[in-house]
Every structure is written in C-alpha cells, then in structure tokens.
C-alpha cells in the first residue's frame, strides 16, 4: 500500500464550539464583526440543555437516469432549528420578548405591580452571540428574528420564555460568523 499523508491532522482542526454557556443579545442588527465592541444589551439567562442550534439540513434532490445512475443533484437550504429558553420574567426581559399591553397597575392590597401582556407572538429583531464554555470559539448571528412565548409551568422547570430564532443575512449576505480566539 502506498503511504498516505495529510497536510492537516485532527489536532490542527480542534476549533470547536463545545457546550454553549453564554448567549448575548443586542437590539442592534447587522453590526459588522470587525465593529463589535463586546458590549451587548443582555447576557441572557438561558436554561441548561435548552439550546438547540441547527442551521438547517440541506434538502438534497438527486436526478437519476432511467438506469438509476445519479446524473446530478441540487440542494435547497433547510429550515433552521434554533431555540433556547429564558427563565426570567423580569421587566426588562418581558418587555423585550412579550407584547406589552397598557401601563402597569399598582395593587396596594396585594403589594404587586401588574403589567399586561398579549399572547400574540412578537417579532424581536437583533443579533446574538453564542460563546463556548472555554471562550475560544463563538458564533455570531448579526441579524435575527426572535419569537417568544411564555411557558408558565413545565414539570420541574421554572417559568420561561421559549425563544425561536431565525437567522437572516447581513448586508454582506452572511447569516452567521464563526469566531476563533486569536489572542
């Protein structure tokens, strides 16, 4: 057998996005990666094991000849499956993710201030930065649409907003950027 070699070994390719442990949100959209300052509106509190990040499986069609030989193929972009759960009903989070109705009403008998919200889904636009637990790799989504719905009770979880994310292209046509720590 002829000797087989490679110019890169697996150890040269170890830039991985392991367990995501930080998700940052900014209301700014389409900020160029070179212009990111590192300041975002929120580091979202995200439930452990609630992060799903699949940019969409390719929908591949194969064209065959009558003898069943593959002649050619083409692919369409699949639908993304990106989501996470935010277990906070703080005023700041609720005002971003939910449709606020009217002004807050103080109830002195109960010692509460009550704010109304609608169950109609609200489209939130912004950008997201997912950072791996080692801080060496990240994924930046410069232009996203987020739809959230409140889940008040779910077995052993606290109440949370279930967030579904759709990445959209920025002005350069990129839906996402992969960041690798250099310094």
N, C-alpha and C positions, 0 to 999 in steps of 0.2 A: 504494500500500500504506500502511496506517495505521502510524504509528510504534509500535514495540513496545518496552516498557521492563520492567525488573525491579527490585524493591526490594533484591535482593542480587545481587552479581556473583560470579563464581567465586572471585575473590581474597578475598571475605568468608567463604568456606567452606573455607579451607585447613587446618583442624584435621584432620590425617591421622595415622594410625598407620602410619608407614613401616616400615622394617626394624626388627624387634624385636631389641634387643641385650641385654636383661636380662629374666630371669624369676625372680621371687622366690616362695618357698614359705613358708607358715606353717601350723602344725598347728592354729591357731585357725580356727574356722569361724563364718560369719555375723556377722563384725565389721562393724558399720555403717560405711559410707565416711567419715562425719564423725568416727568414733572411731579411724581408722587412725593409728598413731603413726609409721609409717615404718620400724619395726623388724620384720623378718621372721626366721624361723629360718634360712633359707638364701637366698643368691643362687645359683641352680643353675647349674652349668657346662653349657651347652646347646650341642650341635654346630651349627655354622653350617649353614644351609639345611635344618635338620631340623624347624623349627617349621611346623606346619600348624594353622591356626586358622579353621575354618569352623563356624559355629554351627548349621548345618543348613539345607538348601534347603527352602523351603516345598513341600509336596506338595499341589498345587492340583488340585481336581476341578471340571470345568465341567459344568453341567447344561444340556442343549440341548433345544429343542423338536423336533418331528418335521420341521420345515423347516430344521433345523440352526442356528437362531438361538440364540446364547448367551442363556440365560434368567437364570442366576445362577451363582455359583461359591462354593466354600468351600475352606478350606485347613487342613491339619494341620501341626503342627510336624515338621520333618525331624530326622533323627538328626545329632548333631554329629560333626564330624571334627576333633578337636583332639588334637594329639600333639607330642611333642618327644623328643629323645634326650639322655640324660645320660651322658657318657663318664667316669664315675668309679666305681670300686669301693672307695672309701674306706669305712671302717667306718660313719661317720655316714650316708652315702648308702645303703649296702647295708642298714643296719638299718631305714631308713625304707621303702625300696622293695621289699625282699625279705622272705620268711618265714624268720626266723632259727630254726635247729634246734639245741638244746642249747647247751652252753658252748664257748667257743673252746678249742682244744687246742694246746699248745706242742709243737713238734717241734724239739728241740735239734740233731738230726743235720742237718736242712735249714736251721735258723735261721729257721723260719717259725712263725707262729701261724695256725692254720687254723680257720675258722668255717664251720659247716654251714648251708646254706640249702635250702629246698624250691622245686621248680619250680611248685608250686601258686600261682596268682595271688593276690596280697594286695591287698585294698582299702585304700587310704590315703585318708583324708579330710583336708581342709584348705582353704586358699584360695591363689590365685595372683594375682600382679600382673605383667602384661606391660608393659614400658616401651619406647617407641620410642627409636631411637638419638639423636634430638635432645632427648629428655627432656621434650618439650612435650605428648605425648599418651600415655595409658596405658589399659589395660583391666584391670579388677579383677573377678575371679571369686570371690565371697565364700564359695562352698560348692561344692567339687568332690569327685568321687571319681576317684582315680588308680589305674590298674592298670599294673604294670610287669613287663617280662620282660627277663631278661639276654640279651644277644647278645654272645657271646664273640669271634667273628670275623666280619667283614663287609667283604670286599675291602680297600679302603685305609683303613678307619675303625678306630679303636681299639675295644676292647670298650666296650659301653654298655648302659644300661637304656633300653629303648624304652617310653615312657610314653604311655598313652592316657587322656585326660581327659574326664569327663562333668560339665558344669556342672549344678548343682541350684539351685532358688530359695532365697533367704534368707527371713527372716521377713516381709519386705515383698513377697515374690513376684518379686524381681528375680533373674535368672540372671547378669547381668553389669552392670557400670557402666563408662561411658566417662569418663575423666578428662582434663581440659584444663588446662594450666598457666595460672594467673591472675596469679601474682606472680613 
